[in-house]
């Protein structure tokens, strides 16, 4: 799996799940899940062996698709 594909797909999945199943979840929980998925993506790709700074690249690669997935589910009415 490509190093860029894992954070993007996990972000979309996170946003879709949170938007559909847990629409009232707090921002703190969302932030924690984004950070956790970014950490998993950094470790799974092996980038942490080069530099832990790669986590700062993976954070927006998870957060932006998560927000997009959440926005699409909530604003388009795909709740049921």
HELIX and SHEET records of a PDB file:
HELIX    1   1 UNK A    3  UNK A   21  1                                  19    
HELIX    2   2 UNK A   27  UNK A   45  1                                  19    
HELIX    3   3 UNK A   47  UNK A   49  5                                   3    
HELIX    4   4 UNK A   52  UNK A   54  5                                   3    
HELIX    5   5 UNK A   55  UNK A   75  1                                  21    
END                                                                             
